[in-house]
Amino acid sequence: MILMVYILTLIGTIALIFFSVDWTIELYKWQSRIHIGRWTDRKAWQQTVEKKARQWLYKSPTVQITDQDRLVLWDMLKGNYRSTTIQSWQDAGLLLSLPEQDAQEYVKRHPSLFIKENWQIDQSLLAYVLKKKDALYMETEKEIKEHFISYQQTEQTIPYRKTLPHIRFVDTIGLVCPFLHQCDFSDLAIRQIEEYDHCLWEEVFPPHAYDLASHKPLGVFDWARGWGWYVLGLIETADLPGNKKRILNLSNHLLPFQKADGGFSCLVFNPNERFESSGSALFGLLFVHAYRVSGDERYLNAAIKIEKALMKATRRDGTIDFAQGDTKGIGSYSQIFDRMPFAQGMGLYLSKTLDIYEKTIG
């Protein structure tokens, strides 16, 4: 009898611990959204967003790799709650929006960022940003280049994962093309982008992925962050042949899908889907580049509206909310909309890019 009491007490204690973790996470999320979006001063908003971005470089919030919001502690114990692969492009997004000094201090705090044996394509964006901020060591750059040379010897273009050599993901355009162009692999960057031209719907809209063997698109054609990855690849290599035309073409076709509040849906073609902050911020950057190329004020006004939508989605502590969680696979999209360092960085990057047009915004 006493043993049974002990067993039941132990089970009850364990259950209480598990449910307490779930409850604590949900309580934090609920209270953090009180008074969300009450920003009226653009500069105060930008400064608070930047302060939060800088804090996250030191202690980044977890970006879940599952949509599970029950028994979260179990996912943590199994190692299914977060991923270092995801973390590299989260940090890259933050650093892209911050000064060189932040990048240089980041490298000092992370001396083993690029371990040769654990190299993943996702890390290319972080390498690009660090080099852009004059913070990438030459020896590290040389090692990363060797990875791309090895790819060139086996593939015409870069697969997202070596385990799927015949599949090209739209993510890869944003993750690798900026670094390729930056490090004298421009021909490979051009091939990577041109290869995706073959699967664009109506010669404009990129699908989630593309099967080289069957020449068929995979996944949906209107995944907002997927388009965002495509956009990032184009704007950070805007001087490559054909990219200005691609920027204008996509911008022109994207404008009709902008919501009344200035943002974009997580699935762009469906206005009834919920607002998604990471894709919206990247679309804002696309529109700024389209304005620079064309001088058409529709694009600048669209970018300004996106910034205002991001302000409405910002918590009182400067956290930009409602970024869609990490994708689980082709056609499998997260139902979690929460904070995300990458979205924070892209929102801040857009805002700082718009600073030179402050008179227009005012």
VENSUL-V161159 format. One record per pair of residues at least 4 apart in sequence whose ideal C-beta (glycine too) atoms are under 7 Angstrom apart, sorted by the first residue. I is the first residue (numbers start at 1). J is the second residue. If there is no record, write none. Layout:
i->I j->J
i->I j->J
This chain:
i->1 j->5
i->2 j->6
i->3 j->7
i->4 j->8
i->5 j->9
i->6 j->10
i->7 j->11
i->8 j->12
i->9 j->13
i->10 j->14
i->11 j->15
i->12 j->16
i->13 j->17
i->14 j->18
i->15 j->19
i->16 j->20
i->17 j->21
i->17 j->73
i->18 j->22
i->18 j->71
i->18 j->73
i->18 j->74
i->19 j->23
i->20 j->24
i->21 j->25
i->21 j->72
i->21 j->73
i->22 j->26
i->22 j->69
i->22 j->70
i->22 j->71
i->22 j->72
i->23 j->27
i->24 j->28
i->25 j->29
i->25 j->72
i->26 j->30
i->27 j->31
i->28 j->32
i->29 j->33
i->29 j->338
i->32 j->315
i->32 j->319
i->33 j->315
i->33 j->321
i->35 j->316
i->36 j->314
i->36 j->315
i->36 j->321
i->37 j->311
i->37 j->312
i->37 j->313
i->37 j->314
i->39 j->45
i->39 j->311
i->39 j->314
i->41 j->45
i->42 j->46
i->42 j->361
i->43 j->47
i->44 j->48
i->45 j->49
i->45 j->311
i->45 j->314
i->46 j->50
i->46 j->351
i->47 j->51
i->48 j->52
i->48 j->318
i->49 j->53
i->49 j->314
i->49 j->318
i->49 j->320
i->49 j->344
i->49 j->347
i->49 j->348
i->50 j->54
i->50 j->348
i->51 j->55
i->51 j->318
i->52 j->56
i->52 j->317
i->52 j->318
i->52 j->319
i->52 j->344
i->53 j->94
i->53 j->97
i->53 j->98
i->53 j->344
i->53 j->345
i->53 j->348
i->54 j->98
i->54 j->102
i->55 j->59
i->56 j->60
i->56 j->61
i->56 j->94
i->56 j->341
i->56 j->344
i->57 j->91
i->57 j->94
i->57 j->102
i->57 j->106
i->60 j->87
i->60 j->90
i->60 j->91
i->60 j->341
i->61 j->339
i->61 j->341
i->62 j->81
i->62 j->82
i->63 j->82
i->63 j->86
i->63 j->90
i->63 j->326
i->63 j->340
i->64 j->81
i->64 j->82
i->64 j->325
i->64 j->336
i->65 j->80
i->65 j->81
i->65 j->82
i->65 j->83
i->65 j->86
i->65 j->326
i->66 j->75
i->66 j->80
i->67 j->325
i->67 j->334
i->67 j->335
i->67 j->336
i->68 j->72
i->68 j->75
i->72 j->76
i->72 j->81
i->73 j->77
i->74 j->78
i->75 j->80
i->75 j->81
i->76 j->81
i->83 j->87
i->85 j->120
i->85 j->122
i->86 j->90
i->86 j->326
i->87 j->91
i->88 j->92
i->88 j->122
i->88 j->123
i->88 j->126
i->89 j->93
i->89 j->122
i->89 j->125
i->89 j->126
i->89 j->175
i->89 j->342
i->90 j->94
i->90 j->340
i->90 j->341
i->90 j->342
i->91 j->95
i->91 j->126
i->91 j->341
i->92 j->96
i->92 j->125
i->92 j->126
i->92 j->129
i->93 j->341
i->93 j->342
i->93 j->345
i->93 j->346
i->94 j->98
i->94 j->341
i->94 j->344
i->94 j->345
i->95 j->102
i->95 j->103
i->95 j->106
i->95 j->129
i->95 j->133
i->96 j->129
i->96 j->345
i->96 j->349
i->97 j->345
i->97 j->348
i->97 j->349
i->97 j->352
i->98 j->102
i->98 j->103
i->100 j->104
i->100 j->133
i->100 j->134
i->100 j->135
i->101 j->105
i->102 j->106
i->103 j->107
i->103 j->129
i->103 j->130
i->103 j->133
i->103 j->135
i->104 j->108
i->104 j->135
i->105 j->109
i->106 j->110
i->107 j->130
i->107 j->135
i->114 j->119
i->114 j->123
i->114 j->127
i->114 j->140
i->114 j->143
i->114 j->144
i->116 j->143
i->119 j->123
i->119 j->147
i->121 j->158
i->121 j->160
i->121 j->172
i->121 j->175
i->121 j->176
i->122 j->175
i->123 j->127
i->124 j->128
i->124 j->175
i->124 j->176
i->124 j->179
i->125 j->129
i->125 j->175
i->125 j->178
i->126 j->130
i->127 j->131
i->127 j->136
i->127 j->144
i->127 j->179
i->128 j->132
i->128 j->178
i->128 j->179
i->128 j->182
i->129 j->133
i->130 j->135
i->130 j->136
i->131 j->136
i->131 j->141
i->131 j->182
i->136 j->140
i->136 j->141
i->137 j->141
i->138 j->142
i->139 j->143
i->140 j->144
i->141 j->145
i->141 j->183
i->142 j->146
i->145 j->149
i->145 j->183
i->146 j->150
i->147 j->151
i->148 j->152
i->148 j->180
i->148 j->185
i->148 j->188
i->149 j->153
i->150 j->154
i->151 j->155
i->151 j->158
i->152 j->188
i->155 j->159
i->155 j->165
i->156 j->191
i->157 j->168
i->157 j->191
i->157 j->192
i->157 j->195
i->158 j->172
i->158 j->176
i->158 j->192
i->159 j->164
i->159 j->165
i->159 j->167
i->159 j->168
i->160 j->164
i->160 j->169
i->160 j->171
i->160 j->172
i->166 j->211
i->166 j->212
i->166 j->213
i->167 j->209
i->167 j->211
i->168 j->172
i->168 j->195
i->168 j->196
i->168 j->209
i->168 j->210
i->168 j->212
i->169 j->208
i->169 j->209
i->170 j->196
i->170 j->206
i->170 j->207
i->170 j->208
i->170 j->209
i->170 j->226
i->170 j->229
i->170 j->230
i->171 j->175
i->171 j->229
i->172 j->176
i->172 j->192
i->173 j->177
i->173 j->192
i->173 j->193
i->173 j->196
i->173 j->229
i->173 j->230
i->173 j->233
i->174 j->229
i->174 j->230
i->174 j->232
i->174 j->233
i->175 j->229
i->176 j->180
i->176 j->192
i->177 j->181
i->177 j->189
i->177 j->192
i->177 j->193
i->177 j->233
i->177 j->237
i->178 j->182
i->178 j->233
i->178 j->236
i->178 j->237
i->179 j->183
i->180 j->185
i->180 j->186
i->180 j->188
i->180 j->189
i->181 j->186
i->181 j->189
i->181 j->237
i->181 j->240
i->185 j->189
i->186 j->190
i->186 j->240
i->187 j->191
i->188 j->192
i->189 j->193
i->189 j->237
i->189 j->240
i->190 j->194
i->190 j->240
i->190 j->241
i->191 j->195
i->193 j->233
i->196 j->200
i->196 j->206
i->196 j->210
i->199 j->207
i->199 j->210
i->199 j->217
i->200 j->204
i->200 j->205
i->200 j->206
i->201 j->205
i->201 j->207
i->201 j->221
i->204 j->249
i->204 j->250
i->204 j->253
i->205 j->221
i->205 j->222
i->206 j->226
i->206 j->227
i->206 j->230
i->207 j->217
i->207 j->218
i->207 j->219
i->207 j->220
i->207 j->221
i->208 j->218
i->208 j->219
i->208 j->220
i->208 j->223
i->208 j->226
i->208 j->330
i->208 j->331
i->209 j->218
i->209 j->219
i->209 j->330
i->210 j->217
i->210 j->218
i->211 j->215
i->211 j->216
i->211 j->218
i->218 j->330
i->219 j->223
i->219 j->330
i->219 j->331
i->220 j->267
i->220 j->331
i->222 j->267
i->222 j->268
i->222 j->269
i->223 j->227
i->223 j->267
i->223 j->333
i->224 j->228
i->224 j->264
i->224 j->265
i->224 j->266
i->224 j->267
i->224 j->268
i->224 j->276
i->224 j->279
i->225 j->229
i->225 j->276
i->225 j->278
i->225 j->279
i->225 j->324
i->226 j->230
i->227 j->231
i->227 j->268
i->227 j->279
i->228 j->232
i->228 j->278
i->228 j->279
i->228 j->282
i->229 j->233
i->230 j->234
i->231 j->235
i->231 j->282
i->231 j->283
i->231 j->285
i->231 j->286
i->232 j->236
i->232 j->282
i->233 j->237
i->234 j->238
i->234 j->243
i->234 j->246
i->234 j->247
i->235 j->247
i->235 j->285
i->235 j->286
i->235 j->289
i->237 j->243
i->238 j->243
i->238 j->244
i->238 j->247
i->238 j->289
i->242 j->246
i->243 j->247
i->244 j->248
i->244 j->293
i->245 j->249
i->246 j->250
i->247 j->251
i->247 j->286
i->247 j->289
i->247 j->290
i->247 j->293
i->248 j->252
i->248 j->290
i->248 j->293
i->248 j->294
i->249 j->253
i->250 j->254
i->250 j->286
i->251 j->255
i->251 j->286
i->251 j->287
i->251 j->290
i->251 j->299
i->254 j->283
i->255 j->298
i->255 j->302
i->257 j->264
i->257 j->268
i->257 j->269
i->258 j->262
i->258 j->264
i->258 j->302
i->258 j->305
i->259 j->263
i->259 j->264
i->259 j->271
i->261 j->309
i->261 j->312
i->262 j->305
i->262 j->306
i->262 j->308
i->262 j->309
i->263 j->275
i->263 j->280
i->263 j->306
i->263 j->309
i->264 j->268
i->264 j->276
i->264 j->279
i->264 j->280
i->264 j->283
i->265 j->270
i->265 j->271
i->265 j->273
i->265 j->274
i->265 j->275
i->265 j->276
i->266 j->273
i->266 j->274
i->266 j->276
i->266 j->324
i->267 j->273
i->274 j->337
i->275 j->280
i->275 j->309
i->275 j->313
i->275 j->322
i->276 j->280
i->276 j->322
i->276 j->323
i->276 j->324
i->277 j->281
i->277 j->310
i->277 j->313
i->277 j->320
i->277 j->321
i->277 j->322
i->277 j->323
i->277 j->343
i->277 j->347
i->278 j->282
i->278 j->323
i->278 j->324
i->278 j->340
i->278 j->342
i->278 j->343
i->278 j->346
i->279 j->283
i->280 j->284
i->280 j->306
i->280 j->309
i->280 j->310
i->281 j->285
i->281 j->306
i->281 j->310
i->281 j->343
i->281 j->346
i->281 j->347
i->281 j->350
i->282 j->286
i->282 j->346
i->283 j->287
i->283 j->306
i->284 j->288
i->284 j->303
i->284 j->306
i->284 j->307
i->284 j->350
i->285 j->289
i->285 j->349
i->285 j->350
i->285 j->353
i->286 j->290
i->287 j->291
i->287 j->299
i->287 j->300
i->287 j->302
i->287 j->303
i->288 j->292
i->288 j->300
i->288 j->303
i->288 j->353
i->288 j->354
i->289 j->293
i->290 j->294
i->290 j->299
i->291 j->295
i->291 j->296
i->291 j->299
i->291 j->300
i->294 j->299
i->297 j->301
i->298 j->302
i->299 j->303
i->300 j->304
i->300 j->357
i->300 j->360
i->301 j->305
i->302 j->306
i->303 j->307
i->303 j->350
i->303 j->354
i->304 j->308
i->304 j->354
i->304 j->361
i->305 j->309
i->306 j->310
i->306 j->350
i->307 j->311
i->307 j->350
i->307 j->351
i->307 j->354
i->308 j->312
i->309 j->313
i->310 j->314
i->310 j->320
i->310 j->347
i->313 j->320
i->313 j->321
i->313 j->322
i->314 j->318
i->314 j->319
i->314 j->320
i->314 j->321
i->315 j->319
i->315 j->321
i->319 j->339
i->319 j->344
i->320 j->343
i->320 j->344
i->320 j->347
i->321 j->338
i->321 j->339
i->322 j->337
i->323 j->337
i->323 j->338
i->323 j->339
i->323 j->340
i->323 j->343
i->324 j->333
i->324 j->334
i->324 j->337
i->325 j->334
i->325 j->336
i->325 j->338
i->326 j->334
i->327 j->332
i->327 j->333
i->327 j->334
i->328 j->332
i->328 j->334
i->340 j->344
i->341 j->345
i->342 j->346
i->343 j->347
i->344 j->348
i->345 j->349
i->346 j->350
i->347 j->351
i->348 j->352
i->349 j->353
i->350 j->354
i->354 j->361
i->357 j->361
i->358 j->362
